[in-house]
């Protein structure tokens, strides 16, 4: 869960967009949805946002994971496509898996070893009637 923290200068301050108060340096848990809607209220103020997941930005609006996507969203996309995601994976490794999923390697062709044909040796049979030097009949 994301948290907002009031950094000062006062001891207490009302949470922007709410009636609740927050004490200085006291983290207050808020929902991911609430922080996404109210993030603009914390710009250039005395607040810090912790644990907020960045928004997924789809570069090119093509629905394919890219560097703008979060790791969570990339993992979800890979699982939907039937690719297993195990253990710790960096964003770069997940994007490599996306490329492999989109462009599977071609199967290696099965090469059958050719069986050499036996050599046929033609024998010339010499008859007494043939001239052995030219092979013509006499």
C-alpha positions as CSV (number, residue, x, y, z in Angstrom):
1,X,0.0,0.0,0.0
2,X,1.3,3.5,-0.8
3,X,1.9,5.9,2.0
4,X,2.1,9.7,2.2
5,X,4.4,11.4,4.7
6,X,4.1,15.1,5.7
7,X,7.6,16.5,5.9
8,X,6.8,19.8,7.7
9,X,7.2,22.7,8.4
10,X,4.2,22.4,10.8
11,X,3.5,19.7,13.3
12,X,0.2,18.7,11.7
13,X,-1.3,19.3,8.3
14,X,-4.6,18.3,6.7
15,X,-4.1,15.7,4.0
16,X,-4.9,17.3,0.7
17,X,-8.4,16.3,-0.5
18,X,-9.3,14.8,2.9
19,X,-10.5,16.0,6.3
20,X,-7.9,13.9,8.1
21,X,-4.8,15.3,9.6
22,X,-1.3,13.9,9.3
23,X,1.5,14.4,11.7
24,X,5.0,15.4,10.6
25,X,7.0,12.4,9.5
26,X,4.1,10.0,10.3
27,X,3.3,7.8,7.3
28,X,-0.4,7.5,6.4
29,X,-1.6,4.6,4.3
30,X,-3.7,5.4,1.2
31,X,-5.0,3.2,-1.6
32,X,-3.3,3.0,-5.0
33,X,-6.4,4.3,-6.6
34,X,-6.6,7.3,-4.3
35,X,-3.0,8.3,-4.8
36,X,-3.4,7.9,-8.6
37,X,-6.3,10.4,-8.5
38,X,-4.7,12.8,-6.1
39,X,-1.0,12.7,-7.0
40,X,-1.2,16.1,-8.5
41,X,-2.1,17.6,-5.1
42,X,1.3,16.7,-3.8
43,X,3.4,18.4,-6.4
44,X,5.7,21.1,-5.0
45,X,4.4,20.6,-1.4
46,X,5.8,19.3,1.8
47,X,4.7,15.7,1.2
48,X,6.5,12.6,0.1
49,X,4.8,9.6,-1.5
50,X,6.2,6.2,-0.7
51,X,5.5,2.8,-2.2
52,X,3.5,4.1,-5.2
53,X,3.6,1.9,-8.3
54,X,4.4,4.0,-11.3
55,X,1.8,4.2,-14.0
56,X,2.2,2.0,-17.0
57,X,2.8,4.1,-20.2
58,X,2.3,2.2,-23.4
59,X,4.7,3.7,-25.9
60,X,3.1,3.4,-29.3
61,X,-0.3,2.4,-27.9
62,X,0.1,-1.1,-29.4
63,X,-0.7,-3.1,-26.3
64,X,2.7,-4.7,-26.3
65,X,5.0,-4.5,-23.3
66,X,7.9,-2.0,-23.6
67,X,10.1,0.0,-21.3
68,X,7.2,2.2,-20.2
69,X,5.4,-0.8,-18.6
70,X,5.8,-1.8,-15.0
71,X,7.4,-5.1,-14.1
72,X,4.1,-6.3,-12.6
73,X,2.2,-5.5,-15.8
74,X,4.8,-7.2,-18.0
75,X,4.7,-10.3,-15.8
76,X,0.9,-10.4,-16.1
77,X,1.1,-10.0,-19.9
78,X,3.6,-12.9,-20.1
79,X,1.4,-15.1,-17.9
80,X,-1.6,-14.4,-20.1
81,X,0.4,-15.5,-23.1
82,X,1.4,-18.8,-21.4
83,X,5.0,-17.9,-20.7
84,X,6.3,-18.9,-17.3
85,X,7.8,-16.2,-15.1
86,X,9.8,-17.7,-12.3
87,X,12.0,-16.2,-9.6
88,X,13.4,-12.7,-9.6
89,X,13.6,-11.1,-13.1
90,X,14.7,-7.6,-13.9
91,X,12.6,-5.5,-16.3
92,X,15.2,-6.1,-19.0
93,X,14.9,-9.9,-18.6
94,X,11.1,-9.7,-18.7
95,X,11.3,-7.6,-21.9
96,X,13.6,-10.2,-23.4
97,X,11.0,-12.8,-22.6
98,X,8.4,-10.6,-24.4
99,X,10.6,-10.6,-27.5
100,X,11.0,-14.3,-27.4
101,X,7.2,-14.8,-26.9
102,X,6.5,-12.5,-29.9
103,X,9.2,-13.9,-32.1
104,X,9.7,-17.6,-31.3
105,X,12.8,-19.1,-32.8
106,X,12.2,-21.3,-35.8
107,X,12.4,-25.0,-35.1
108,X,15.7,-26.5,-36.1
109,X,15.3,-28.5,-39.3
110,X,15.8,-32.2,-39.0
111,X,18.6,-33.2,-41.3
112,X,18.6,-36.9,-42.2
113,X,22.0,-38.3,-43.1
114,X,22.1,-39.3,-46.7
115,X,23.0,-43.0,-47.2
116,X,25.7,-43.1,-50.0
117,X,24.7,-45.3,-52.9
118,X,27.0,-48.2,-53.6
119,X,29.3,-47.6,-56.5
120,X,28.6,-49.8,-59.5
121,X,31.7,-51.0,-61.1
122,X,31.2,-52.0,-64.7
123,X,33.4,-54.7,-65.8
124,X,34.4,-55.0,-69.4
125,X,34.5,-58.6,-70.4
126,X,37.1,-59.3,-73.1
127,X,36.4,-61.9,-75.6
128,X,39.1,-63.4,-77.8
129,X,37.4,-61.8,-80.7
130,X,37.9,-58.3,-79.4
131,X,41.0,-56.2,-79.9
132,X,42.3,-55.6,-76.4
133,X,43.9,-52.3,-77.3
134,X,40.8,-50.6,-78.8
135,X,38.0,-52.7,-77.5
136,X,36.6,-53.2,-81.1
137,X,35.7,-56.5,-82.6
138,X,38.2,-57.9,-85.1
